[in-house]
């Protein structure tokens, strides 16, 4: 790899790391991935990013209309290089679409757009291909050995960055679930206190009464607890303390 292409690729990696440090939303990150990919491989390349969606596939971002249109042709025909890469988990290259007979339902329409060559690279996380980075060019054999190598290297880095971002998103979801769980527990505890005072019973007996009411009315435990508190106080239950993650100020 010559110094100039290597420096260009290193700059692209730096941009990916900056995006992660800024903690963007996933959609913002993916928009930047296709833009940087188009710049890293060749200035004239159009890039689209296909992901699995509701049992099918869809484009979440594209650097140019050419890529978005090429992707859409494949979804309509249910065949093409990007879908092949997504389904097989392998890199798919088209050197000259005029001579390629693999996807006839896609080929004719793509040629009308002026596409002659393409490179589709799977994005695999934890053994599952979650997407494919699709590069399109209007020249035949646009992806020579260096371009192919740069595309694979960049896709590997982008996939690793995406995996980190998705794990952060999962942590955010977990944080919300923990917060919701604490809120429910607080409401239930308040209702138990009311029942213990009214029925002169233990916490275990109060919980049994609350559970019986929940089952009898076919309502969630928290909803029954909320109703009890509102009957006594005339107001909705007070929110539980906010869940604080390690290292976060309380």
Steps between C-alpha positions, in 0.01 A plus 500: 500500500655835403538782754223719355223235499610379842480854638156542343381178664650599835313830476177309440562290811557820693165632382327181617660529844394865521143403420504241777648748746222745419243225575269570204175328431536185293337660194742795511794261527383297198453815291862589567621146429373505140638847441846409627496165317432676168799725563737227613454260209478748213360854462252393230354203689142510634437310821185358658449303819247216505373351826260222589153638565174321586611178334621685190757770429512875473747784443562705813739748340656585164770742391328567166173434318678251274563267794148540640346421160727199443405361840128553438520313168634198684227509766237511228658215306590310819847439357827676443851534639410680823231245589740218411761645737240548774366146467829317447727705724762515223652782296334529158675681214368589156781581259288580194124483536461481122666159511352379830198270475444424869203730572308573182212667683744754641749522213289674234376776731841559656658539158243768417628691802851476357633254758771274358679367808428460869634361823272379782657425837319325787499653849505211747458543876517204741469253213193666346508705180301808597569710191695550180702798383440546126736691271394585145702642211422609144831359369571133438751333732502805726608299802859402438702313761586808715140629486369156592743478791410847626129422478536178700720667762263794539195274524670297773570818697151639443346171612707499818397858572136416432520205741624735774225750422231232508627370831480853637144519369424172675640644822276803461202267457607304805530827693143591403373155592666524841348845554155369406543200726593725793195718436272195504661367817454837673128513414447144621688570826284806562184296446626229734548762770139615453366145521709420808352803676145427392501123560738493798702231321859413411674599177471142372125493570458841336683378190276193485193726510644721226581201280150355549345830394726511196402149390131548575483823296740373234708815536870561552624509856626857459162619368315355798757654734459839332122480545537426873733795552271739309197388705683581822693813406298638212820539300719289278795316660818704534777394261779279624853636531672509160726203424862609505766306313848447649709815467196722445427783742195431712 
